[in-house]
Amino acid sequence: MTDRTVTSGPRPHHPAPDATPDLSSRDPNWWRQAVIYQVYPRSFADADGDGLGDLRGITRRLTHLAALGVDALWLSPFYPSELADGGYDVIDPREVDPRLGTLDDFDALVREAHRLGLKVIVDIVPNHTSHQHVWFQEALRSGPGSPARDRYVFRDGRGAHGELPPTDWQSVFGGSAWQRVPDGQWYLHLFAAEQPDLNWANPEVRADFRTTLRFWADRGVDGFRIDVAHALAKDLDEPLRDLGSPELSSETALAEFPPGTHPFYDRDEVHEIYRDWRKILDAYSPPRMAVAEAWVPGARRALYARPDELGQAFNFEYLQTPWDAQALRRVITESLETANAVGASATWVLSNHDVVRHTSRLMLPPGTDENAWLLSGGHAPAVDPDAGLRRARAATLLMLALPGSSYVYQGEELGLPEVADLPTEVLQDPIWEQTGRVRKGRDGCRVPLPWTTTGPSYGFGPSGAWLPQPPSFAGYSVEAQDGVEGSTLELYRTALRLRRKLLQDETLCWAEETPPGVLQFDRGDGWRCVANLSGEPVSLPAGEVLLTSAPLEDGRLGPDTTAWLGR
């Protein structure tokens, strides 16, 4: 057998707590092979009964995460917001949305998480603010050419009377990326109109985010997830450049420009910002970690993960790879090599708050238009829930066996599928309206979690939930799966417990001689992973069977099944 090895507007500060809670571990590299659980606060647990998840609800359910065996939780935005984009339209980055709690509630959450041995990561949203942010309201009042407007990207329009947008740039959510204000100028919003883009060439903007990083780090936060990390730097020299085609506004069109030269994505100068941030993060003991959300190709993405910048970046190529052994092997190998080249650890993710849950996604036929599937209510093409869950469980064990850190999205430990049949009248994602109701959006992966088999919201809270849960959620609930042998919840618990014992280093050695459709690799610390992506059972190599994603079939590894073996 042949092997191949890969390594892999300033406001007064709110006071921090009297004493920062003791961190659960002083290891500065804890994040390199951690399992990090993403909490979408409004959909995790509701303590006050208003139908919206909140911080006290999260705190009460932290024992679930500790029992699951994750190393950290990442909190999606919990800041004041009008929810034009699920909380990513931030009114005040150093405060808690009153509907979700208070800063005291946040401090209590951090203390309890650390008591349970869990790290806490918070979302930072530096590309834009809410249009209700005090700075943007000041900009609207101050008028063209004012210092207040220079914190954002305001420009005069084109056309005889300035009636046309300054450029042809398009919003990620659909339509023009420019919005006109009453005095005739236009402001840039790469996302919703309620999310005006900040001007990162402005020293006040840079200084304010330094303050924000210190504010949360002083409260005991262990790390930061950086939203839209690749879009902060923009080419704002006059005249602004047209792209020539609406499609070129998307991240997928970066290849149309020489690396680092797109007008507003992945520009070279963005890295100056993160080198500055790293000095702040390293001033703490232990240093605070950071991870970039950067939808850019692998070699460019790795730049954000350099040790003197953020240290880690999400690997979206892996998430987007089809359930195919050759394709996955190629992406895994390239991801490890790319991360290793800059001294970072790789990251792996299957689901998050922006994509169709992988229990459903992995069963869609190759080439399926996911939006068309959502618009059909999940009926065309039909997805077999049982087959989807089997494949999702196999994908999870494969992911958790890889060197690097794994990011787990809330509810995937329950095997939750996408809620594709949400009625249009309950949709809240701005994508739905901004695209003229032709893209259904991301609400289907954000439906509140089920904790119990009964109740008005299956234990999410004492009343209903802000998005309707289907009756099938009762069977997926924590209560329905807790202690049940073979349940998805118990699979995750067992896998994470084993993973802690098995991981020692970040090496991976591929087995070259395997049956078609089978992935097999050894970890340098004495264990082996075999994933059968073929349609037929295969024989297992020698070794003690530690865990399988589905029962063996007469001692053989069945289709869409992954096994961990001791050597």
KOLNUPA-474318 format. One line per 8 residues: number of its first residue (from 1); their letters; for each residue x, y, z of C-alpha. Coordinates in Angstrom, 2 decimals. Example, Ala and Ser with C-alpha at 12.3 -4.5 7.8 and 13.67 -1.06 7.14 Angstrom:
1	as	12.30/-4.50/7.80 ~ 13.67/-1.06/7.14
This chain:
1	mtdrtvts	0.00/0.00/0.00 ~ 1.34/3.44/-0.97 ~ 0.85/6.36/1.41 ~ 1.01/10.10/1.06 ~ 1.31/12.42/4.06 ~ -0.14/15.96/4.26 ~ 0.24/18.40/7.16 ~ -1.72/20.57/7.64
9	gprphhpa	-19.04/56.68/16.59 ~ -17.25/56.13/19.64 ~ -19.41/55.91/22.72 ~ -18.37/55.61/26.34 ~ -17.38/52.04/27.17 ~ -19.65/49.89/29.24 ~ -17.54/48.71/32.16 ~ -16.14/45.20/31.95
17	pdatpdls	-16.80/42.80/34.82 ~ -14.71/43.31/37.93 ~ -12.69/40.21/37.10 ~ -12.37/38.44/33.79 ~ -13.52/34.82/34.26 ~ -10.66/32.37/34.37 ~ -10.20/30.81/30.95 ~ -10.79/27.07/30.74
25	srdpnwwr	-7.33/26.52/29.24 ~ -4.23/28.64/28.85 ~ -3.13/26.82/25.69 ~ -2.76/29.57/23.06 ~ -3.23/27.03/20.26 ~ -6.43/25.45/21.57 ~ -8.26/26.46/18.39 ~ -6.06/24.54/15.95
33	qaviyqvy	-7.99/21.26/16.32 ~ -11.04/22.47/18.23 ~ -14.69/21.66/17.58 ~ -16.58/24.94/17.59 ~ -20.39/25.03/17.81 ~ -22.18/27.88/16.07 ~ -25.10/29.33/18.03 ~ -27.60/31.42/16.09
41	prsfadad	-28.95/33.23/19.18 ~ -32.46/33.99/17.97 ~ -33.05/30.32/17.19 ~ -31.26/28.48/20.00 ~ -33.35/28.90/23.18 ~ -35.92/31.43/24.38 ~ -35.94/32.14/28.13 ~ -38.48/34.98/28.32
49	gdglgdlr	-41.24/33.59/26.11 ~ -41.32/36.25/23.40 ~ -40.62/33.67/20.66 ~ -37.09/34.96/20.07 ~ -34.01/33.19/21.39 ~ -31.94/35.13/23.92 ~ -28.73/35.08/25.96 ~ -30.32/33.68/29.11
57	gitrrlth	-31.79/30.89/27.02 ~ -28.32/30.08/25.68 ~ -26.82/30.09/29.18 ~ -29.46/27.65/30.42 ~ -28.63/25.26/27.58 ~ -24.84/25.40/27.80 ~ -24.84/22.04/29.59 ~ -26.04/20.57/26.27
65	laalgvda	-22.88/21.82/24.57 ~ -20.66/20.62/27.39 ~ -22.26/17.17/27.25 ~ -21.94/17.17/23.47 ~ -18.19/17.58/23.85 ~ -17.45/20.71/21.83 ~ -14.58/23.01/22.75 ~ -16.17/26.38/22.08
73	lwlspfyp	-19.33/28.15/21.03 ~ -19.47/30.87/18.42 ~ -22.27/33.38/18.91 ~ -23.72/34.91/15.77 ~ -24.60/38.60/16.30 ~ -26.58/39.43/19.44 ~ -26.13/43.20/19.12 ~ -28.95/45.76/18.78
81	seladggy	-30.44/45.33/15.31 ~ -33.69/45.79/13.45 ~ -33.07/42.35/11.94 ~ -32.95/43.52/8.35 ~ -30.36/40.77/7.89 ~ -30.73/38.38/10.80 ~ -28.72/40.55/13.20 ~ -25.86/41.34/10.82
89	dvidprev	-27.20/44.89/10.54 ~ -25.60/46.12/13.76 ~ -26.81/49.32/15.41 ~ -24.27/49.22/18.26 ~ -21.37/46.72/18.23 ~ -20.67/47.16/21.96 ~ -24.13/46.46/23.34 ~ -26.69/43.64/23.57
97	dprlgtld	-30.03/43.80/21.79 ~ -32.60/44.40/24.58 ~ -34.75/41.62/23.14 ~ -31.85/39.22/23.70 ~ -30.73/40.46/27.10 ~ -28.17/42.76/28.70 ~ -24.42/42.99/29.07 ~ -24.86/41.43/32.50
105	dfdalvre	-26.54/38.48/30.78 ~ -23.62/38.25/28.38 ~ -21.10/38.28/31.23 ~ -23.07/35.53/32.98 ~ -23.01/33.47/29.77 ~ -19.21/33.80/29.50 ~ -18.72/32.86/33.15 ~ -20.91/29.77/32.84
113	ahrlglkv	-19.27/28.74/29.57 ~ -15.82/28.98/31.11 ~ -17.00/27.10/34.19 ~ -18.07/24.28/31.88 ~ -14.77/24.34/30.00 ~ -16.14/26.06/26.89 ~ -14.49/28.92/25.02 ~ -16.63/31.79/23.67
121	ivdivpnh	-16.25/33.34/20.21 ~ -18.28/36.33/19.08 ~ -19.14/37.61/15.63 ~ -17.63/40.93/14.55 ~ -19.31/42.71/11.60 ~ -16.77/45.22/10.24 ~ -17.86/45.70/6.63 ~ -21.04/47.61/7.40
129	tshqhvwf	-23.32/48.93/10.12 ~ -27.05/49.26/10.40 ~ -28.54/52.35/8.80 ~ -29.77/53.10/12.34 ~ -26.21/53.31/13.69 ~ -25.52/56.73/15.25 ~ -22.76/57.35/12.72 ~ -24.99/56.77/9.70
137	qealrsgp	-27.76/58.92/11.09 ~ -25.19/61.68/11.61 ~ -24.00/61.19/8.03 ~ -27.52/61.67/6.70 ~ -27.94/64.88/8.68 ~ -24.51/66.27/7.85 ~ -24.73/66.26/4.08 ~ -22.32/65.78/1.18
145	gspardry	-18.61/66.25/1.82 ~ -18.90/66.12/5.61 ~ -16.52/64.16/7.88 ~ -19.53/62.12/9.02 ~ -20.18/60.94/5.47 ~ -16.54/60.00/5.02 ~ -16.99/57.17/7.52 ~ -19.17/55.51/4.85
153	vfrdgrga	-19.03/55.36/1.05 ~ -21.14/58.20/-0.34 ~ -20.90/59.33/-3.95 ~ -22.75/61.53/-6.41 ~ -24.79/59.70/-9.00 ~ -24.34/59.58/-12.73 ~ -26.67/60.93/-15.37 ~ -27.80/64.47/-16.09
161	hgelpptd	-29.24/64.92/-12.60 ~ -27.35/62.28/-10.66 ~ -30.30/59.93/-11.01 ~ -28.19/56.87/-11.87 ~ -26.09/54.84/-9.41 ~ -22.38/55.74/-9.29 ~ -21.37/52.28/-10.62 ~ -22.89/49.02/-11.81
169	wqsvfggs	-21.93/47.21/-8.60 ~ -24.55/44.74/-7.41 ~ -25.67/43.78/-3.91 ~ -25.10/40.21/-2.76 ~ -28.82/40.09/-2.00 ~ -29.83/41.28/-5.49 ~ -30.24/44.63/-7.20 ~ -27.96/47.65/-7.16
177	awqrvpdg	-25.43/48.05/-4.37 ~ -26.25/51.77/-4.21 ~ -29.12/53.54/-2.44 ~ -30.03/57.19/-3.02 ~ -30.70/59.53/-0.10 ~ -32.99/62.61/-0.17 ~ -30.20/65.11/-0.89 ~ -29.36/63.20/-4.08
185	qwylhlfa	-26.17/61.34/-3.11 ~ -25.88/57.57/-3.09 ~ -24.36/55.27/-0.47 ~ -22.82/51.84/-1.00 ~ -24.37/48.69/0.51 ~ -22.92/45.40/-0.67 ~ -25.70/43.66/1.26 ~ -29.12/45.04/2.24
193	aeqpdlnw	-29.91/48.74/1.88 ~ -30.18/48.80/5.67 ~ -26.45/47.86/5.82 ~ -24.35/50.79/4.58 ~ -20.70/49.89/3.95 ~ -18.05/51.53/6.09 ~ -15.06/53.35/4.60 ~ -12.02/51.55/6.00
201	anpevrad	-9.71/54.26/4.67 ~ -11.14/56.47/7.43 ~ -9.00/56.49/10.63 ~ -12.08/56.84/12.84 ~ -13.50/53.59/11.50 ~ -10.26/51.74/12.20 ~ -9.97/53.18/15.69 ~ -13.55/52.32/16.58
209	frttlrfw	-13.12/48.65/15.68 ~ -9.95/48.47/17.74 ~ -12.11/49.65/20.62 ~ -14.73/47.00/19.84 ~ -12.17/44.18/19.82 ~ -10.78/45.28/23.18 ~ -14.27/45.75/24.62 ~ -15.22/42.10/24.10
217	adrgvdgf	-11.77/40.67/24.81 ~ -11.80/42.52/28.14 ~ -15.06/40.76/28.96 ~ -13.40/37.37/28.62 ~ -14.19/36.52/25.00 ~ -11.73/33.94/23.64 ~ -11.96/34.75/19.95 ~ -13.69/36.47/17.05
225	ridvahal	-15.35/35.37/13.82 ~ -14.88/38.14/11.25 ~ -17.88/38.61/8.96 ~ -17.19/39.35/5.27 ~ -13.50/39.65/6.08 ~ -12.53/39.98/2.42 ~ -14.61/43.09/1.63 ~ -13.33/45.81/3.98
233	akdldepl	-10.77/47.41/1.65 ~ -12.23/49.02/-1.47 ~ -10.83/50.91/-4.43 ~ -12.52/54.27/-3.88 ~ -10.28/56.37/-6.10 ~ -12.17/58.50/-8.58 ~ -13.55/57.62/-10.97 ~ -14.98/54.46/-9.44
241	rdlgspel	-14.61/51.46/-11.72 ~ -17.56/49.70/-13.30 ~ -17.37/45.91/-13.36 ~ -18.98/45.65/-16.79 ~ -21.41/42.89/-15.81 ~ -23.68/42.42/-12.79 ~ -22.38/38.88/-12.32 ~ -18.89/40.20/-11.63
249	ssetalae	-20.01/41.59/-8.27 ~ -20.17/38.12/-6.80 ~ -17.33/36.35/-5.03 ~ -17.28/33.72/-7.78 ~ -16.04/36.31/-10.28 ~ -12.78/37.15/-8.53 ~ -10.91/35.21/-11.20 ~ -11.89/37.89/-13.71
257	fppgthpf	-9.44/40.28/-12.03 ~ -5.74/39.97/-11.25 ~ -5.39/38.77/-7.63 ~ -5.91/41.56/-5.14 ~ -7.34/44.08/-7.64 ~ -11.12/43.55/-7.57 ~ -12.75/46.90/-6.74 ~ -14.21/45.70/-3.43
265	ydrdevhe	-13.36/42.04/-2.76 ~ -10.10/40.55/-1.49 ~ -7.95/43.59/-2.15 ~ -4.33/43.33/-1.04 ~ -4.58/46.26/1.34 ~ -7.21/44.48/3.48 ~ -4.38/42.56/5.12 ~ -3.00/45.75/6.69
273	iyrdwrki	-6.17/45.87/8.78 ~ -5.74/42.34/10.12 ~ -2.06/42.77/10.88 ~ -3.10/45.71/13.03 ~ -5.80/43.60/14.71 ~ -3.38/40.77/15.44 ~ -1.29/43.12/17.59 ~ -4.39/43.78/19.69
281	ldaysppr	-5.36/40.11/19.94 ~ -1.81/39.07/20.88 ~ -1.70/41.61/23.69 ~ -3.97/39.31/25.72 ~ -2.86/36.21/27.59 ~ -3.59/33.83/26.07 ~ -3.88/35.57/22.70 ~ -7.41/35.78/21.31
289	mavaeawv	-8.04/33.67/18.23 ~ -9.82/34.84/15.09 ~ -11.30/33.21/12.01 ~ -12.09/34.93/8.72 ~ -15.23/34.50/6.70 ~ -13.59/35.08/3.34 ~ -15.31/33.73/0.24 ~ -12.15/33.69/-1.88
297	pgarraly	-10.10/30.94/-3.57 ~ -7.88/28.76/-1.40 ~ -4.47/30.34/-1.96 ~ -5.86/33.84/-1.43 ~ -7.96/32.69/1.53 ~ -4.86/31.37/3.27 ~ -3.43/34.90/3.42 ~ -6.09/35.81/5.99
305	arpdelgq	-4.95/32.87/8.14 ~ -1.31/33.91/8.40 ~ 0.01/34.00/11.98 ~ 0.41/37.78/11.90 ~ -3.19/38.21/10.72 ~ -6.30/36.30/11.81 ~ -4.74/32.84/12.09 ~ -7.61/30.89/10.55
313	afnfeylq	-10.11/31.18/7.69 ~ -13.24/29.23/6.83 ~ -12.80/26.59/4.14 ~ -15.85/26.97/1.94 ~ -14.47/24.77/-0.85 ~ -15.02/21.78/1.42 ~ -18.63/22.75/2.13 ~ -19.32/23.15/-1.57
321	tpwdaqal	-17.73/19.86/-2.65 ~ -20.16/17.17/-3.88 ~ -20.41/13.78/-2.16 ~ -17.73/12.25/-4.36 ~ -14.60/10.49/-3.12 ~ -12.18/11.88/-5.71 ~ -13.50/15.44/-5.37 ~ -13.35/15.32/-1.58
329	rrvitesl	-9.86/13.88/-1.52 ~ -8.64/16.61/-3.84 ~ -10.22/19.39/-1.75 ~ -9.01/17.92/1.55 ~ -5.47/17.59/0.25 ~ -5.40/21.09/-1.22 ~ -6.94/22.58/1.93 ~ -4.35/20.98/4.19
337	etanavga	-1.48/22.02/1.94 ~ -2.78/25.58/1.66 ~ -3.22/25.96/5.41 ~ 0.16/24.36/6.12 ~ 1.89/26.75/3.73 ~ 1.07/29.70/6.01 ~ 1.35/27.86/9.32 ~ -2.40/27.75/9.93
345	satwvlsn	-4.63/24.80/10.72 ~ -7.35/23.80/8.28 ~ -11.03/24.41/8.97 ~ -13.96/22.17/8.05 ~ -17.64/22.96/7.98 ~ -20.73/21.26/6.54 ~ -23.52/23.65/7.55 ~ -24.00/27.18/8.83
353	hdvvrhts	-26.65/29.89/8.99 ~ -26.19/30.81/5.31 ~ -26.53/27.46/3.51 ~ -29.00/24.61/3.11 ~ -28.46/22.13/5.95 ~ -26.23/19.31/4.79 ~ -28.69/16.59/5.85 ~ -30.82/17.81/2.93
361	rlmlppgt	-28.15/19.29/0.66 ~ -26.04/16.15/0.35 ~ -28.98/14.18/-1.04 ~ -29.88/16.62/-3.79 ~ -28.94/15.21/-7.22 ~ -25.74/16.69/-8.69 ~ -26.41/19.97/-10.44 ~ -29.65/20.66/-8.55
369	denawlls	-30.52/24.34/-8.26 ~ -30.90/24.66/-4.49 ~ -33.04/27.78/-4.80 ~ -35.42/26.02/-7.19 ~ -35.65/23.15/-4.70 ~ -36.49/25.61/-1.91 ~ -39.08/27.36/-4.06 ~ -40.74/23.98/-4.66
377	gghapavd	-41.07/23.55/-0.91 ~ -38.58/20.70/-1.03 ~ -40.75/18.61/-3.34 ~ -38.82/18.79/-6.62 ~ -36.65/16.87/-6.54 ~ -37.82/14.93/-3.51 ~ -35.22/14.16/-0.85 ~ -35.32/10.94/1.14
385	pdaglrra	-34.89/12.07/4.79 ~ -33.53/8.72/5.93 ~ -30.99/8.52/3.12 ~ -30.05/12.16/3.67 ~ -29.45/11.56/7.35 ~ -27.30/8.49/6.63 ~ -25.09/10.49/4.29 ~ -24.92/13.44/6.70
393	raatllml	-23.77/11.18/9.54 ~ -21.06/9.70/7.31 ~ -19.96/13.17/6.25 ~ -19.76/14.24/9.89 ~ -17.46/11.39/10.94 ~ -15.28/12.09/7.91 ~ -15.05/15.79/8.81 ~ -14.31/15.16/12.47
401	alpgssyv	-11.44/12.84/11.56 ~ -9.60/15.48/9.54 ~ -6.68/17.50/10.91 ~ -7.74/21.00/11.91 ~ -10.82/22.51/13.52 ~ -14.43/21.58/12.78 ~ -17.27/24.10/12.93 ~ -20.63/22.55/13.80
409	yqgeelgl	-23.89/24.42/13.20 ~ -26.59/24.24/15.86 ~ -29.04/21.41/15.24 ~ -26.81/19.32/13.00 ~ -26.09/17.15/16.05 ~ -29.82/16.33/15.91 ~ -29.76/15.57/12.19 ~ -32.10/18.46/11.46
417	pevadlpt	-33.04/18.80/7.79 ~ -33.66/22.05/5.97 ~ -37.21/23.35/6.49 ~ -37.79/23.89/2.79 ~ -41.57/24.33/2.94 ~ -41.76/27.50/5.04 ~ -44.73/29.50/3.70 ~ -43.72/32.68/1.95
425	evlqdpiw	-45.68/34.86/4.37 ~ -43.32/33.97/7.25 ~ -40.03/34.51/5.39 ~ -37.76/37.13/6.95 ~ -34.50/36.85/5.02 ~ -34.05/40.09/2.99 ~ -32.99/37.98/0.01 ~ -36.66/37.10/-0.59
433	eqtgrvrk	-37.88/40.66/-1.11 ~ -34.68/42.16/-2.52 ~ -34.58/39.63/-5.36 ~ -38.22/40.27/-6.25 ~ -39.25/37.02/-4.52 ~ -37.26/34.79/-6.83 ~ -34.72/33.57/-4.23 ~ -36.24/32.08/-1.11
441	grdgcrvp	-33.28/32.79/1.15 ~ -31.84/31.24/4.29 ~ -34.74/31.02/6.74 ~ -35.03/27.25/6.29 ~ -31.76/26.60/8.15 ~ -32.59/29.12/10.88 ~ -35.79/27.57/12.24 ~ -35.58/27.40/16.09
449	lpwtttgp	-34.24/24.22/17.64 ~ -36.47/21.50/19.15 ~ -35.50/20.48/22.67 ~ -38.54/18.44/23.72 ~ -41.07/16.21/22.02 ~ -44.04/18.36/23.04 ~ -44.91/21.96/23.83 ~ -45.82/25.04/21.79
457	sygfgpsg	-42.25/25.29/20.41 ~ -40.82/21.86/21.28 ~ -38.97/23.28/24.28 ~ -37.43/26.23/22.44 ~ -39.35/28.49/24.81 ~ -42.58/28.75/26.80 ~ -44.56/30.03/23.80 ~ -44.28/29.91/20.01
465	awlpqpps	-41.19/30.47/17.86 ~ -40.36/33.33/15.51 ~ -40.23/30.88/12.58 ~ -42.67/27.94/12.55 ~ -41.25/24.50/13.35 ~ -42.64/21.51/11.45 ~ -44.27/18.69/13.46 ~ -41.40/16.41/12.42
473	fagysvea	-39.11/18.38/14.71 ~ -40.52/16.50/17.71 ~ -38.76/13.35/16.57 ~ -35.48/15.21/16.06 ~ -35.55/16.89/19.49 ~ -32.88/16.50/22.15 ~ -35.40/14.75/24.39 ~ -36.27/12.23/21.68
481	qdgvegst	-32.60/11.33/21.08 ~ -30.99/11.69/24.50 ~ -29.60/8.32/25.62 ~ -31.03/6.52/22.58 ~ -28.41/4.18/21.15 ~ -27.71/4.93/17.51 ~ -29.35/8.36/17.53 ~ -27.57/11.19/15.75
489	lelyrtal	-27.14/13.06/19.03 ~ -25.41/10.08/20.63 ~ -23.26/9.63/17.52 ~ -21.97/13.19/17.90 ~ -21.38/12.76/21.62 ~ -19.43/9.54/21.08 ~ -17.46/10.95/18.16 ~ -16.43/14.08/20.04
497	rlrrkllq	-15.46/12.10/23.13 ~ -13.31/9.76/21.04 ~ -11.84/12.64/19.05 ~ -10.47/14.27/22.19 ~ -8.65/11.04/23.05 ~ -7.36/10.30/19.56 ~ -6.03/13.65/18.36 ~ -2.36/14.30/18.95
505	detlcwae	-0.97/15.94/15.82 ~ -2.12/17.47/12.51 ~ -0.83/14.91/10.02 ~ -2.83/12.80/7.59 ~ -1.56/9.90/5.45 ~ -3.73/8.76/2.53 ~ -4.05/5.11/1.59 ~ -3.66/4.97/-2.16
513	etppgvlq	-4.94/1.46/-2.85 ~ -8.62/1.57/-1.97 ~ -11.79/0.42/-3.73 ~ -13.44/2.97/-6.02 ~ -15.50/5.49/-4.07 ~ -13.66/4.88/-0.79 ~ -11.60/7.41/1.17 ~ -9.10/6.02/3.67
521	fdrgdgwr	-6.47/7.83/5.68 ~ -4.39/7.32/8.80 ~ -3.81/9.94/11.43 ~ -0.32/10.11/12.85 ~ -1.59/9.51/16.34 ~ -2.67/5.93/15.79 ~ -6.10/5.73/14.22 ~ -7.70/5.41/10.81
529	cvanlsge	-10.78/6.74/9.00 ~ -12.54/4.90/6.17 ~ -15.46/6.51/4.33 ~ -17.46/4.51/1.79 ~ -19.06/6.88/-0.70 ~ -19.77/4.11/-3.18 ~ -23.03/2.26/-3.68 ~ -21.76/-1.13/-2.45
537	pvslpage	-20.51/-2.52/0.89 ~ -16.72/-2.77/1.20 ~ -14.41/-4.76/3.46 ~ -12.71/-2.89/6.27 ~ -8.94/-2.91/6.75 ~ -7.48/-4.47/9.87 ~ -8.05/-2.65/13.13 ~ -10.43/-2.29/16.05
545	vlltsapl	-13.72/-0.69/15.02 ~ -14.11/2.33/17.29 ~ -17.18/3.98/15.75 ~ -19.32/3.80/12.62 ~ -21.87/6.26/11.29 ~ -24.27/3.36/10.51 ~ -24.26/-0.30/11.58 ~ -21.91/-2.60/9.69
553	edgrlgpd	-23.51/-4.90/7.12 ~ -22.29/-8.46/7.83 ~ -19.02/-7.00/9.05 ~ -18.60/-4.78/5.99 ~ -18.84/-1.00/5.65 ~ -22.09/-0.14/3.90 ~ -22.70/2.62/1.34 ~ -22.61/6.20/2.66
561	ttawlgr	-20.98/5.06/5.89 ~ -17.81/6.13/7.69 ~ -15.81/4.14/10.24 ~ -13.06/5.03/12.69 ~ -10.57/2.26/13.40 ~ -7.83/1.84/15.97 ~ -4.56/0.52/14.60
